[in-house]
Amino acid sequence: MARALRRAEPHRLMEAVRTVLAQEHDVVSAELYLADYGLKTLCPVGDRPGWEGHGHSAFNTVPGRVFGSQEAFVEETAQDGSCAVHLPVSARGDRLGVLTVTTGPGTRVRGILADLVDAAEALGHELLVAARDTDLYRSVRRRERLTLAAEMQWDLLPGRGYECPEYTIGAQLEPAYDVRGDNFDWAVMPDRLELGITNGMGEGIEASLLTNLAVNALRNARRGGVSLADQAALADKAVYDRHRGERHVDSLLLGFDPGTGRVDVVDAGSPRLYLLRDDRVTHMPFEAQLPLGMAEDTVYVAQHFQVEPGDRLVFASDGVFDTLNTNGREAFGDRALARAILGTRLLPGASVPEEVLRHLVEYQGGRQAEDDALVVCLDWRGRP
């Protein structure tokens, strides 16, 4: 399967999947459904950008439950023994969608299930590569118009999830089709994880441009091998040189050592970190330093703390913790956010951002967030 996918044109991956599965396992049909930007609908992939067809809810359908659990499910569809096999499609923990395969009568599904799971995994990795060369998969994922600012922000992201033996990351942005300045970024290295939460001030395209400048400045410094504090200083200089202090970027930068659990932190603005440990949620108080670009030649100093195996770290932007309830008297971050995080303790880390954002919508009386709302979850297991 992997070889056939590598040889296929980027917009014809599903043709390759259907051909191989039909030849090797007598599969009757195969359909791919990709999660939309809002993680609410699984959208069918056709043969061209803009193709529309019947999708599935990401919540109350069989494919939706497979997407959430990341576990394959075999569904009997007829008395003749035909089955629909729903398979999660992901790449290193980044949930992309679901592959639904229909087998022929009499097929012993249990005997080929491992091969089908491998095929879905190979498809997930190839989708990330193919997306560089075709607009098909990005076009399928949008259920409504994506603003230009949101388009820039989504293309800037590393993904919406990552998983390895030491930790799992899950993240989500809302409003998904109109996000402006909020952003998250990470870089995985052999003995280091670096994670950044940024929020460019302003609205619309101006906020997106500002965040793009800051994130790329941070990446440039990080890839140059400098320390976390120096990354902040170089990005601060880039933003200040462009805007002379009139615009700034709130940032929270962290560097994790998987071997020891030591964490370096530079708090340069408003994003907050909440720690769930032993069924208790704590807002981690760091010494606040100036946001990036606010003043010339700002010197940043890294702080430190320790994570332990089993810790859950939840990062939130001000569009989450500053949001007021329906009577306008209490912010979500005062008490409700801690309750929402505690309520996720049995969920996988990839599902936590969606659940916290769902609580945020309920807190506002069903209204969607007016400001950008960003949630990132990091489940820490550490290295034995």
SETIGU-647286 format. One record per residue (C-alpha): residue in one letter; residue number from 0; x, y, z. Coordinates in steps of 0.02 Angstrom, whole numbers, plus 50000, padded with zeros to 5 digits. Layout:
N
<site type="a" seq="NUM" xx="X" yy="Y" zz="Z"/>
...
//
This chain:
384
<site type="m" seq="0" xx="50000" yy="50000" zz="50000"/>
<site type="a" seq="1" xx="50136" yy="50124" zz="50049"/>
<site type="r" seq="2" xx="50225" yy="50102" zz="49882"/>
<site type="a" seq="3" xx="50064" yy="50125" zz="49783"/>
<site type="l" seq="4" xx="50023" yy="50285" zz="49879"/>
<site type="r" seq="5" xx="50197" yy="50356" zz="49849"/>
<site type="r" seq="6" xx="50179" yy="50327" zz="49663"/>
<site type="a" seq="7" xx="50003" yy="50400" zz="49651"/>
<site type="e" seq="8" xx="49971" yy="50579" zz="49599"/>
<site type="p" seq="9" xx="49930" yy="50684" zz="49753"/>
<site type="h" seq="10" xx="49747" yy="50707" zz="49707"/>
<site type="r" seq="11" xx="49725" yy="50520" zz="49666"/>
<site type="l" seq="12" xx="49772" yy="50439" zz="49830"/>
<site type="m" seq="13" xx="49601" yy="50360" zz="49852"/>
<site type="e" seq="14" xx="49612" yy="50280" zz="49679"/>
<site type="a" seq="15" xx="49770" yy="50194" zz="49736"/>
<site type="v" seq="16" xx="49689" yy="50139" zz="49900"/>
<site type="r" seq="17" xx="49538" yy="50064" zz="49812"/>
<site type="t" seq="18" xx="49644" yy="49973" zz="49683"/>
<site type="v" seq="19" xx="49760" yy="49892" zz="49810"/>
<site type="l" seq="20" xx="49623" yy="49844" zz="49933"/>
<site type="a" seq="21" xx="49515" yy="49770" zz="49794"/>
<site type="q" seq="22" xx="49659" yy="49666" zz="49728"/>
<site type="e" seq="23" xx="49726" yy="49606" zz="49895"/>
<site type="h" seq="24" xx="49571" yy="49591" zz="50005"/>
<site type="d" seq="25" xx="49417" yy="49588" zz="49892"/>
<site type="v" seq="26" xx="49361" yy="49757" zz="49958"/>
<site type="v" seq="27" xx="49205" yy="49823" zz="49870"/>
<site type="s" seq="28" xx="49226" yy="50009" zz="49908"/>
<site type="a" seq="29" xx="49330" yy="50131" zz="50009"/>
<site type="e" seq="30" xx="49285" yy="50309" zz="50057"/>
<site type="l" seq="31" xx="49389" yy="50441" zz="50147"/>
<site type="y" seq="32" xx="49312" yy="50570" zz="50264"/>
<site type="l" seq="33" xx="49420" yy="50714" zz="50326"/>
<site type="a" seq="34" xx="49384" yy="50816" zz="50482"/>
<site type="d" seq="35" xx="49334" yy="50995" zz="50444"/>
<site type="y" seq="36" xx="49425" yy="51142" zz="50521"/>
<site type="g" seq="37" xx="49301" yy="51152" zz="50664"/>
<site type="l" seq="38" xx="49315" yy="50965" zz="50705"/>
<site type="k" seq="39" xx="49126" yy="50949" zz="50692"/>
<site type="t" seq="40" xx="49101" yy="50859" zz="50525"/>
<site type="l" seq="41" xx="49188" yy="50718" zz="50433"/>
<site type="c" seq="42" xx="49186" yy="50776" zz="50252"/>
<site type="p" seq="43" xx="49191" yy="50654" zz="50104"/>
<site type="v" seq="44" xx="49338" yy="50667" zz="49985"/>
<site type="g" seq="45" xx="49290" yy="50669" zz="49801"/>
<site type="d" seq="46" xx="49394" yy="50686" zz="49645"/>
<site type="r" seq="47" xx="49411" yy="50874" zz="49636"/>
<site type="p" seq="48" xx="49416" yy="51028" zz="49751"/>
<site type="g" seq="49" xx="49244" yy="51089" zz="49797"/>
<site type="w" seq="50" xx="49161" yy="50918" zz="49779"/>
<site type="e" seq="51" xx="49023" yy="50902" zz="49907"/>
<site type="g" seq="52" xx="48930" yy="50752" zz="49969"/>
<site type="h" seq="53" xx="48853" yy="50677" zz="50124"/>
<site type="g" seq="54" xx="48965" yy="50693" zz="50276"/>
<site type="h" seq="55" xx="48958" yy="50622" zz="50452"/>
<site type="s" seq="56" xx="48945" yy="50710" zz="50618"/>
<site type="a" seq="57" xx="49107" yy="50698" zz="50717"/>
<site type="f" seq="58" xx="49006" yy="50665" zz="50875"/>
<site type="n" seq="59" xx="48854" yy="50550" zz="50861"/>
<site type="t" seq="60" xx="48895" yy="50434" zz="50716"/>
<site type="v" seq="61" xx="48998" yy="50275" zz="50703"/>
<site type="p" seq="62" xx="49135" yy="50361" zz="50599"/>
<site type="g" seq="63" xx="49131" yy="50506" zz="50723"/>
<site type="r" seq="64" xx="49160" yy="50389" zz="50870"/>
<site type="v" seq="65" xx="49303" yy="50305" zz="50776"/>
<site type="f" seq="66" xx="49379" yy="50477" zz="50745"/>
<site type="g" seq="67" xx="49368" yy="50519" zz="50930"/>
<site type="s" seq="68" xx="49427" yy="50353" zz="51000"/>
<site type="q" seq="69" xx="49556" yy="50318" zz="50864"/>
<site type="e" seq="70" xx="49504" yy="50135" zz="50868"/>
<site type="a" seq="71" xx="49444" yy="50035" zz="50717"/>
<site type="f" seq="72" xx="49264" yy="49974" zz="50718"/>
<site type="v" seq="73" xx="49183" yy="49835" zz="50616"/>
<site type="e" seq="74" xx="49000" yy="49863" zz="50573"/>
<site type="e" seq="75" xx="48895" yy="49725" zz="50497"/>
<site type="t" seq="76" xx="48791" yy="49800" zz="50357"/>
<site type="a" seq="77" xx="48699" yy="49652" zz="50279"/>
<site type="q" seq="78" xx="48646" yy="49474" zz="50314"/>
<site type="d" seq="79" xx="48761" yy="49410" zz="50178"/>
<site type="g" seq="80" xx="48912" yy="49450" zz="50286"/>
<site type="s" seq="81" xx="48961" yy="49615" zz="50208"/>
<site type="c" seq="82" xx="49041" yy="49734" zz="50331"/>
<site type="a" seq="83" xx="49089" yy="49917" zz="50342"/>
<site type="v" seq="84" xx="49257" yy="49937" zz="50426"/>
<site type="h" seq="85" xx="49289" yy="50112" zz="50496"/>
<site type="l" seq="86" xx="49473" yy="50152" zz="50520"/>
<site type="p" seq="87" xx="49554" yy="50306" zz="50598"/>
<site type="v" seq="88" xx="49667" yy="50402" zz="50480"/>
<site type="s" seq="89" xx="49804" yy="50494" zz="50572"/>
<site type="a" seq="90" xx="49989" yy="50535" zz="50565"/>
<site type="r" seq="91" xx="50094" yy="50532" zz="50723"/>
<site type="g" seq="92" xx="49945" yy="50574" zz="50830"/>
<site type="d" seq="93" xx="49874" yy="50708" zz="50716"/>
<site type="r" seq="94" xx="49694" yy="50651" zz="50685"/>
<site type="l" seq="95" xx="49647" yy="50681" zz="50503"/>
<site type="g" seq="96" xx="49489" yy="50582" zz="50470"/>
<site type="v" seq="97" xx="49413" yy="50409" zz="50444"/>
<site type="l" seq="98" xx="49430" yy="50280" zz="50306"/>
<site type="t" seq="99" xx="49272" yy="50175" zz="50281"/>
<site type="v" seq="100" xx="49300" yy="50011" zz="50189"/>
<site type="t" seq="101" xx="49160" yy="49895" zz="50132"/>
<site type="t" seq="102" xx="49204" yy="49711" zz="50116"/>
<site type="g" seq="103" xx="49123" yy="49582" zz="50004"/>
<site type="p" seq="104" xx="49006" yy="49443" zz="50064"/>
<site type="g" seq="105" xx="49094" yy="49309" zz="50162"/>
<site type="t" seq="106" xx="49255" yy="49407" zz="50190"/>
<site type="r" seq="107" xx="49338" yy="49361" zz="50354"/>
<site type="v" seq="108" xx="49365" yy="49538" zz="50416"/>
<site type="r" seq="109" xx="49461" yy="49490" zz="50572"/>
<site type="g" seq="110" xx="49592" yy="49408" zz="50463"/>
<site type="i" seq="111" xx="49626" yy="49566" zz="50362"/>
<site type="l" seq="112" xx="49593" yy="49699" zz="50495"/>
<site type="a" seq="113" xx="49777" yy="49725" zz="50534"/>
<site type="d" seq="114" xx="49813" yy="49755" zz="50349"/>
<site type="l" seq="115" xx="49669" yy="49879" zz="50339"/>
<site type="v" seq="116" xx="49735" yy="49973" zz="50491"/>
<site type="d" seq="117" xx="49907" yy="49981" zz="50411"/>
<site type="a" seq="118" xx="49830" yy="50047" zz="50249"/>
<site type="a" seq="119" xx="49739" yy="50186" zz="50343"/>
<site type="e" seq="120" xx="49900" yy="50233" zz="50433"/>
<site type="a" seq="121" xx="49997" yy="50239" zz="50269"/>
<site type="l" seq="122" xx="49860" yy="50347" zz="50194"/>
<site type="g" seq="123" xx="49872" yy="50469" zz="50340"/>
<site type="h" seq="124" xx="50058" yy="50497" zz="50317"/>
<site type="e" seq="125" xx="50041" yy="50516" zz="50129"/>
<site type="l" seq="126" xx="49899" yy="50642" zz="50148"/>
<site type="l" seq="127" xx="50017" yy="50761" zz="50237"/>
<site type="v" seq="128" xx="50142" yy="50748" zz="50095"/>
<site type="a" seq="129" xx="50010" yy="50762" zz="49958"/>
<site type="a" seq="130" xx="49933" yy="50918" zz="50037"/>
<site type="r" seq="131" xx="50088" yy="51016" zz="49985"/>
<site type="d" seq="132" xx="50048" yy="50989" zz="49802"/>
<site type="t" seq="133" xx="49858" yy="50992" zz="49790"/>
<site type="d" seq="134" xx="49716" yy="51096" zz="49861"/>
<site type="l" seq="135" xx="49595" yy="50949" zz="49857"/>
<site type="y" seq="136" xx="49608" yy="50900" zz="50040"/>
<site type="r" seq="137" xx="49609" yy="51077" zz="50109"/>
<site type="s" seq="138" xx="49457" yy="51121" zz="50004"/>
<site type="v" seq="139" xx="49360" yy="50968" zz="50061"/>
<site type="r" seq="140" xx="49388" yy="51013" zz="50244"/>
<site type="r" seq="141" xx="49297" yy="51180" zz="50240"/>
<site type="r" seq="142" xx="49112" yy="51179" zz="50279"/>
<site type="e" seq="143" xx="49101" yy="51368" zz="50259"/>
<site type="r" seq="144" xx="49207" yy="51509" zz="50193"/>
<site type="l" seq="145" xx="49378" yy="51524" zz="50272"/>
<site type="t" seq="146" xx="49435" yy="51704" zz="50296"/>
<site type="l" seq="147" xx="49605" yy="51754" zz="50228"/>
<site type="a" seq="148" xx="49671" yy="51781" zz="50405"/>
<site type="a" seq="149" xx="49613" yy="51607" zz="50455"/>
<site type="e" seq="150" xx="49690" yy="51530" zz="50298"/>
<site type="m" seq="151" xx="49858" yy="51605" zz="50347"/>
<site type="q" seq="152" xx="49843" yy="51545" zz="50526"/>
<site type="w" seq="153" xx="49798" yy="51365" zz="50482"/>
<site type="d" seq="154" xx="49940" yy="51354" zz="50357"/>
<site type="l" seq="155" xx="50060" yy="51415" zz="50491"/>
<site type="l" seq="156" xx="50017" yy="51275" zz="50613"/>
<site type="p" seq="157" xx="50121" yy="51116" zz="50630"/>
<site type="g" seq="158" xx="49962" yy="51011" zz="50643"/>
<site type="r" seq="159" xx="49829" yy="50981" zz="50775"/>
<site type="g" seq="160" xx="49913" yy="50839" zz="50866"/>
<site type="y" seq="161" xx="50070" yy="50740" zz="50896"/>
<site type="e" seq="162" xx="50106" yy="50579" zz="50991"/>
<site type="c" seq="163" xx="50263" yy="50488" zz="51046"/>
<site type="p" seq="164" xx="50307" yy="50377" zz="51194"/>
<site type="e" seq="165" xx="50350" yy="50525" zz="51306"/>
<site type="y" seq="166" xx="50200" yy="50639" zz="51276"/>
<site type="t" seq="167" xx="50043" yy="50676" zz="51177"/>
<site type="i" seq="168" xx="49991" yy="50847" zz="51109"/>
<site type="g" seq="169" xx="49817" yy="50901" zz="51055"/>
<site type="a" seq="170" xx="49763" yy="51076" zz="51002"/>
<site type="q" seq="171" xx="49618" yy="51172" zz="50927"/>
<site type="l" seq="172" xx="49573" yy="51351" zz="50877"/>
<site type="e" seq="173" xx="49404" yy="51436" zz="50873"/>
<site type="p" seq="174" xx="49317" yy="51516" zz="50784"/>
<site type="a" seq="175" xx="49394" yy="51392" zz="50662"/>
<site type="y" seq="176" xx="49342" yy="51484" zz="50504"/>
<site type="d" seq="177" xx="49380" yy="51659" zz="50567"/>
<site type="v" seq="178" xx="49531" yy="51642" zz="50682"/>
<site type="r" seq="179" xx="49646" yy="51792" zz="50681"/>
<site type="g" seq="180" xx="49795" yy="51810" zz="50798"/>
<site type="d" seq="181" xx="49806" yy="51653" zz="50906"/>
<site type="n" seq="182" xx="49932" yy="51519" zz="50860"/>
<site type="f" seq="183" xx="50025" yy="51369" zz="50930"/>
<site type="d" seq="184" xx="50187" yy="51291" zz="50871"/>
<site type="w" seq="185" xx="50299" yy="51148" zz="50924"/>
<site type="a" seq="186" xx="50462" yy="51065" zz="50874"/>
<site type="v" seq="187" xx="50509" yy="50887" zz="50922"/>
<site type="m" seq="188" xx="50694" yy="50844" zz="50939"/>
<site type="p" seq="189" xx="50786" yy="50691" zz="51010"/>
<site type="d" seq="190" xx="50806" yy="50763" zz="51185"/>
<site type="r" seq="191" xx="50694" yy="50916" zz="51181"/>
<site type="l" seq="192" xx="50516" yy="50972" zz="51150"/>
<site type="e" seq="193" xx="50489" yy="51157" zz="51120"/>
<site type="l" seq="194" xx="50312" yy="51224" zz="51127"/>
<site type="g" seq="195" xx="50250" yy="51400" zz="51097"/>
<site type="i" seq="196" xx="50082" yy="51488" zz="51117"/>
<site type="t" seq="197" xx="50069" yy="51659" zz="51032"/>
<site type="n" seq="198" xx="49935" yy="51791" zz="51011"/>
<site type="g" seq="199" xx="49962" yy="51940" zz="50896"/>
<site type="m" seq="200" xx="49864" yy="52094" zz="50946"/>
<site type="g" seq="201" xx="49733" yy="52169" zz="50832"/>
<site type="e" seq="202" xx="49598" yy="52104" zz="50718"/>
<site type="g" seq="203" xx="49585" yy="52015" zz="50551"/>
<site type="i" seq="204" xx="49728" yy="52012" zz="50430"/>
<site type="e" seq="205" xx="49834" yy="52131" zz="50535"/>
<site type="a" seq="206" xx="49834" yy="52011" zz="50682"/>
<site type="s" seq="207" xx="49873" yy="51864" zz="50568"/>
<site type="l" seq="208" xx="50019" yy="51954" zz="50486"/>
<site type="l" seq="209" xx="50089" yy="52002" zz="50656"/>
<site type="t" seq="210" xx="50077" yy="51824" zz="50720"/>
<site type="n" seq="211" xx="50158" yy="51757" zz="50561"/>
<site type="l" seq="212" xx="50305" yy="51875" zz="50587"/>
<site type="a" seq="213" xx="50328" yy="51824" zz="50768"/>
<site type="v" seq="214" xx="50310" yy="51636" zz="50741"/>
<site type="n" seq="215" xx="50432" yy="51635" zz="50596"/>
<site type="a" seq="216" xx="50555" yy="51740" zz="50695"/>
<site type="l" seq="217" xx="50543" yy="51616" zz="50839"/>
<site type="r" seq="218" xx="50568" yy="51470" zz="50719"/>
<site type="n" seq="219" xx="50717" yy="51555" zz="50639"/>
<site type="a" seq="220" xx="50798" yy="51579" zz="50809"/>
<site type="r" seq="221" xx="50753" yy="51404" zz="50869"/>
<site type="r" seq="222" xx="50825" yy="51322" zz="50714"/>
<site type="g" seq="223" xx="50983" yy="51422" zz="50743"/>
<site type="g" seq="224" xx="51007" yy="51327" zz="50905"/>
<site type="v" seq="225" xx="50993" yy="51473" zz="51027"/>
<site type="s" seq="226" xx="50918" yy="51462" zz="51201"/>
<site type="l" seq="227" xx="50735" yy="51491" zz="51240"/>
<site type="a" seq="228" xx="50768" yy="51663" zz="51314"/>
<site type="d" seq="229" xx="50870" yy="51715" zz="51162"/>
<site type="q" seq="230" xx="50733" yy="51652" zz="51046"/>
<site type="a" seq="231" xx="50614" yy="51772" zz="51133"/>
<site type="a" seq="232" xx="50740" yy="51914" zz="51121"/>
<site type="l" seq="233" xx="50769" yy="51890" zz="50935"/>
<site type="a" seq="234" xx="50584" yy="51877" zz="50897"/>
<site type="d" seq="235" xx="50555" yy="52032" zz="51005"/>
<site type="k" seq="236" xx="50682" yy="52126" zz="50901"/>
<site type="a" seq="237" xx="50600" yy="52071" zz="50738"/>
<site type="v" seq="238" xx="50428" yy="52130" zz="50794"/>
<site type="y" seq="239" xx="50494" yy="52293" zz="50867"/>
<site type="d" seq="240" xx="50596" yy="52336" zz="50712"/>
<site type="r" seq="241" xx="50439" yy="52316" zz="50607"/>
<site type="h" seq="242" xx="50312" yy="52404" zz="50718"/>
<site type="r" seq="243" xx="50417" yy="52513" zz="50836"/>
<site type="g" seq="244" xx="50318" yy="52464" zz="50990"/>
<site type="e" seq="245" xx="50146" yy="52503" zz="50917"/>
<site type="r" seq="246" xx="50101" yy="52318" zz="50904"/>
<site type="h" seq="247" xx="50154" yy="52170" zz="51008"/>
<site type="v" seq="248" xx="50134" yy="51982" zz="51023"/>
<site type="d" seq="249" xx="50089" yy="51891" zz="51184"/>
<site type="s" seq="250" xx="50191" yy="51731" zz="51198"/>
<site type="l" seq="251" xx="50219" yy="51584" zz="51314"/>
<site type="l" seq="252" xx="50372" yy="51481" zz="51265"/>
<site type="l" seq="253" xx="50421" yy="51316" zz="51345"/>
<site type="g" seq="254" xx="50562" yy="51191" zz="51323"/>
<site type="f" seq="255" xx="50541" yy="51014" zz="51394"/>
<site type="d" seq="256" xx="50677" yy="50886" zz="51433"/>
<site type="p" seq="257" xx="50597" yy="50713" zz="51410"/>
<site type="g" seq="258" xx="50732" yy="50629" zz="51514"/>
<site type="t" seq="259" xx="50721" yy="50736" zz="51671"/>
<site type="g" seq="260" xx="50553" yy="50825" zz="51659"/>
<site type="r" seq="261" xx="50637" yy="50995" zz="51680"/>
<site type="v" seq="262" xx="50543" yy="51134" zz="51591"/>
<site type="d" seq="263" xx="50613" yy="51303" zz="51540"/>
<site type="v" seq="264" xx="50484" yy="51442" zz="51524"/>
<site type="v" seq="265" xx="50481" yy="51618" zz="51454"/>
<site type="d" seq="266" xx="50316" yy="51704" zz="51494"/>
<site type="a" seq="267" xx="50300" yy="51855" zz="51379"/>
<site type="g" seq="268" xx="50116" yy="51898" zz="51384"/>
<site type="s" seq="269" xx="49944" yy="51830" zz="51419"/>
<site type="p" seq="270" xx="49932" yy="51641" zz="51376"/>
<site type="r" seq="271" xx="49908" yy="51538" zz="51533"/>
<site type="l" seq="272" xx="49959" yy="51363" zz="51586"/>
<site type="y" seq="273" xx="49849" yy="51253" zz="51697"/>
<site type="l" seq="274" xx="49920" yy="51095" zz="51776"/>
<site type="l" seq="275" xx="49809" yy="50943" zz="51811"/>
<site type="r" seq="276" xx="49899" yy="50833" zz="51937"/>
<site type="d" seq="277" xx="49820" yy="50708" zz="52058"/>
<site type="d" seq="278" xx="49644" yy="50768" zz="52015"/>
<site type="r" seq="279" xx="49687" yy="50948" zz="52058"/>
<site type="v" seq="280" xx="49698" yy="51093" zz="51935"/>
<site type="t" seq="281" xx="49825" yy="51231" zz="51969"/>
<site type="h" seq="282" xx="49856" yy="51390" zz="51872"/>
<site type="m" seq="283" xx="50046" yy="51397" zz="51853"/>
<site type="p" seq="284" xx="50104" yy="51572" zz="51902"/>
<site type="f" seq="285" xx="50257" yy="51631" zz="51806"/>
<site type="e" seq="286" xx="50345" yy="51797" zz="51818"/>
<site type="a" seq="287" xx="50271" yy="51897" zz="51675"/>
<site type="q" seq="288" xx="50390" yy="51984" zz="51556"/>
<site type="l" seq="289" xx="50354" yy="52108" zz="51416"/>
<site type="p" seq="290" xx="50264" yy="52042" zz="51262"/>
<site type="l" seq="291" xx="50367" yy="52026" zz="51104"/>
<site type="g" seq="292" xx="50392" yy="52193" zz="51016"/>
<site type="m" seq="293" xx="50328" yy="52306" zz="51154"/>
<site type="a" seq="294" xx="50497" yy="52386" zz="51195"/>
<site type="e" seq="295" xx="50668" yy="52397" zz="51115"/>
<site type="d" seq="296" xx="50806" yy="52275" zz="51168"/>
<site type="t" seq="297" xx="50703" yy="52182" zz="51298"/>
<site type="v" seq="298" xx="50804" yy="52054" zz="51397"/>
<site type="y" seq="299" xx="50711" yy="51892" zz="51433"/>
<site type="v" seq="300" xx="50751" yy="51769" zz="51572"/>
<site type="a" seq="301" xx="50696" yy="51586" zz="51575"/>
<site type="q" seq="302" xx="50609" yy="51516" zz="51728"/>
<site type="h" seq="303" xx="50598" yy="51331" zz="51772"/>
<site type="f" seq="304" xx="50480" yy="51202" zz="51843"/>
<site type="q" seq="305" xx="50464" yy="51012" zz="51844"/>
<site type="v" seq="306" xx="50335" yy="50899" zz="51762"/>
<site type="e" seq="307" xx="50298" yy="50724" zz="51822"/>
<site type="p" seq="308" xx="50233" yy="50569" zz="51731"/>
<site type="g" seq="309" xx="50044" yy="50578" zz="51725"/>
<site type="d" seq="310" xx="50036" yy="50768" zz="51722"/>
<site type="r" seq="311" xx="49914" yy="50852" zz="51603"/>
<site type="l" seq="312" xx="49960" yy="51029" zz="51550"/>
<site type="v" seq="313" xx="49823" yy="51136" zz="51471"/>
<site type="f" seq="314" xx="49867" yy="51301" zz="51387"/>
<site type="a" seq="315" xx="49734" yy="51432" zz="51354"/>
<site type="s" seq="316" xx="49731" yy="51602" zz="51270"/>
<site type="d" seq="317" xx="49645" yy="51756" zz="51341"/>
<site type="g" seq="318" xx="49497" yy="51721" zz="51226"/>
<site type="v" seq="319" xx="49465" yy="51570" zz="51338"/>
<site type="f" seq="320" xx="49502" yy="51624" zz="51516"/>
<site type="d" seq="321" xx="49443" yy="51806" zz="51499"/>
<site type="t" seq="322" xx="49273" yy="51763" zz="51422"/>
<site type="l" seq="323" xx="49129" yy="51820" zz="51533"/>
<site type="n" seq="324" xx="48974" yy="51720" zz="51573"/>
<site type="t" seq="325" xx="48800" yy="51771" zz="51516"/>
<site type="n" seq="326" xx="48777" yy="51898" zz="51657"/>
<site type="g" seq="327" xx="48949" yy="51972" zz="51624"/>
<site type="r" seq="328" xx="49007" yy="51953" zz="51804"/>
<site type="e" seq="329" xx="49129" yy="51809" zz="51805"/>
<site type="a" seq="330" xx="49266" yy="51757" zz="51685"/>
<site type="f" seq="331" xx="49280" yy="51577" zz="51625"/>
<site type="g" seq="332" xx="49456" yy="51567" zz="51696"/>
<site type="d" seq="333" xx="49402" yy="51610" zz="51873"/>
<site type="r" seq="334" xx="49326" yy="51441" zz="51914"/>
<site type="a" seq="335" xx="49238" yy="51362" zz="51764"/>
<site type="l" seq="336" xx="49397" yy="51328" zz="51665"/>
<site type="a" seq="337" xx="49473" yy="51226" zz="51807"/>
<site type="r" seq="338" xx="49311" yy="51125" zz="51819"/>
<site type="a" seq="339" xx="49312" yy="51095" zz="51632"/>
<site type="i" seq="340" xx="49493" yy="51035" zz="51637"/>
<site type="l" seq="341" xx="49457" yy="50921" zz="51785"/>
<site type="g" seq="342" xx="49310" yy="50849" zz="51689"/>
<site type="t" seq="343" xx="49427" yy="50794" zz="51548"/>
<site type="r" seq="344" xx="49538" yy="50686" zz="51658"/>
<site type="l" seq="345" xx="49472" yy="50524" zz="51582"/>
<site type="l" seq="346" xx="49478" yy="50585" zz="51402"/>
<site type="p" seq="347" xx="49626" yy="50561" zz="51284"/>
<site type="g" seq="348" xx="49732" yy="50717" zz="51268"/>
<site type="a" seq="349" xx="49685" yy="50744" zz="51086"/>
<site type="s" seq="350" xx="49501" yy="50767" zz="51136"/>
<site type="v" seq="351" xx="49533" yy="50889" zz="51279"/>
<site type="p" seq="352" xx="49540" yy="51052" zz="51177"/>
<site type="e" seq="353" xx="49371" yy="51017" zz="51095"/>
<site type="e" seq="354" xx="49292" yy="50976" zz="51263"/>
<site type="v" seq="355" xx="49359" yy="51132" zz="51348"/>
<site type="l" seq="356" xx="49299" yy="51239" zz="51203"/>
<site type="r" seq="357" xx="49128" yy="51155" zz="51213"/>
<site type="h" seq="358" xx="49118" yy="51205" zz="51397"/>
<site type="l" seq="359" xx="49166" yy="51382" zz="51345"/>
<site type="v" seq="360" xx="49020" yy="51391" zz="51223"/>
<site type="e" seq="361" xx="48900" yy="51329" zz="51358"/>
<site type="y" seq="362" xx="48971" yy="51458" zz="51479"/>
<site type="q" seq="363" xx="48926" yy="51594" zz="51354"/>
<site type="g" seq="364" xx="48748" yy="51530" zz="51339"/>
<site type="g" seq="365" xx="48777" yy="51441" zz="51173"/>
<site type="r" seq="366" xx="48858" yy="51589" zz="51085"/>
<site type="q" seq="367" xx="49016" yy="51558" zz="50985"/>
<site type="a" seq="368" xx="49172" yy="51649" zz="51044"/>
<site type="e" seq="369" xx="49194" yy="51824" zz="50976"/>
<site type="d" seq="370" xx="49379" yy="51828" zz="51017"/>
<site type="d" seq="371" xx="49504" yy="51695" zz="50964"/>
<site type="a" seq="372" xx="49499" yy="51546" zz="51082"/>
<site type="l" seq="373" xx="49648" yy="51429" zz="51086"/>
<site type="v" seq="374" xx="49672" yy="51272" zz="51191"/>
<site type="v" seq="375" xx="49824" yy="51157" zz="51187"/>
<site type="c" seq="376" xx="49838" yy="50998" zz="51293"/>
<site type="l" seq="377" xx="50002" yy="50911" zz="51333"/>
<site type="d" seq="378" xx="49994" yy="50741" zz="51421"/>
<site type="w" seq="379" xx="50164" yy="50703" zz="51495"/>
<site type="r" seq="380" xx="50225" yy="50525" zz="51519"/>
<site type="g" seq="381" xx="50412" yy="50556" zz="51523"/>
<site type="r" seq="382" xx="50552" yy="50440" zz="51480"/>
<site type="p" seq="383" xx="50581" yy="50282" zz="51586"/>
//
